[in-house]
Amino acid sequence: MQVTNKHRVTPIGLPGGVVIAPGSTVPVKDWDKLKGNKVVAYYLSNGILEAKADAQSSDNGNDAEVAEKEQLIAELKTYGIEADKRSKIETLREKLAKAKADAQS
């Protein structure tokens, strides 16, 4: 399922750890289980989240990479770090690990 965060400012975290940046769409596995969550159901009923069936793509690897980048960027944003979509996934992972370590100290 492709899930879109329609909120203008706030990243939304789903159960299971997926974080969707504002205005972003990411593929969500196990959607049938997640959509029953009270908070997720609230977001859906109020138009904060929008779910659409996956369009079958021949380039699923690239879709997964884009989704992971969006998720990492959204999570970095929660730490006050602006990241660029042109960054490599490895760079974003390193920045996130550093931000989490800094937050714990």
C-alpha positions, 0 to 999 in steps of 0.5 A, spaced: 500 500 500 502 507 498 501 511 504 501 519 503 502 524 509 497 529 507 500 534 513 504 540 511 509 540 517 508 534 521 512 527 520 507 521 522 510 515 525 506 509 524 507 502 528 513 498 526 517 504 525 515 507 518 516 515 518 512 519 513 515 526 511 510 531 510 507 531 503 511 524 502 508 517 499 511 511 502 510 503 501 507 500 507 508 493 508 503 489 513 498 495 511 492 490 513 494 490 520 496 497 521 490 500 518 486 497 524 490 501 529 486 507 532 491 512 531 492 510 524 484 509 523 484 517 526 489 519 521 485 516 515 478 518 517 480 525 518 484 525 511 491 526 514 493 520 511 491 517 504 492 510 502 492 507 495 493 500 492 501 499 490 501 501 482 505 495 480 512 497 478 518 494 474 523 498 478 521 495 485 528 496 488 528 503 486 522 505 489 524 501 496 530 506 495 526 512 494 522 510 500 527 509 505 531 515 503 524 519 505 523 515 511 530 517 513 529 524 511 523 524 515 526 521 521 532 526 521 527 532 521 525 530 527 532 531 530 532 538 527 536 536 521 535 538 514 537 533 509 537 533 501 534 527 497 540 527 493 544 524 499 546 517 499 542 512 503 549 511 507 550 518 508 543 519 511 544 513 515 550 515 518 547 522 520 541 519 523 545 514 527 549 520 530 543 524 531 540 519 535 547 518 539 547 525 540 540 525 543 542 520 548 548 524 551 
